[in-house]
């Protein structure tokens, strides 16, 4: 199981002032709805109120959207997508481009990017990780907590963009 050894997840203390973006692909609507709902629960549990949600066509488009938002004073970005293996190399290209692109955004802008991109062999595997009733994992929640924790951890060392009201 991919979740073996994972830390305990819950609200992220100190994340409330962050400005957060959730970017989600549109393919595989049921899986994506589960991932987005998990991300929403994580930001709500952590007291984050300044949340922007954006939908893009697919997982391949996540890096360009994350790049644009990273330059707009967000303290954390959550990227959610799913790629299910088919009979062509398309799977490998999209997974590689999304991973490299999102990593590049995080490093270039210094903004934590929660990697909530499922790369699965079957739709059943994706559904099992989507945080739906009966799923064994909630990767939308996990990716969001990871980004929020990273932003809070780095806050004393770098100027992260926070929204104050």
Protein Blocks (a to p, Z undefined) as FASTA:
>chain_A
ZZgoiacddddehklmpccdddddfehkllmmmmmmmmmmmmmmnopabdcddddfblml
mmmmmmmmmmnopabdcddddddddfbfklmmmmmmmmmmmmmmmmmnopacddfbdcdf
bfklmmmmnopghiabdfklmmmmmmmmmmmmmmmmpccddddZZ
